[in-house]
């Protein structure tokens, strides 16, 4: 799976993946310019994690979401296109 994220999110994601012992590769995707706010870079972080059902507490309504389980049980939540939304711990008893 390729997770798409900004530089700040990429750093957090790489830290978590390294901590969990998950191999990954990082690729520059593009630089995005927003009118009046500057620009930012997007990165693709590629890894091989199992996709799991999105727990209801992390569902994003009608938009849809995807979840990928880390070895510790934490979840990486993305939108349907792979844009990183959050790294979360499942609620106790919900694993």
Secondary structure by P-SEA (a helix, b strand, c coil): cbbbbcaaaaaaaaaaaaaacccbbbbbcbbbbcccccbbbbbbbbbbbbbcccccccccccccbbbbbccccbbbbbccccccccccccccccc
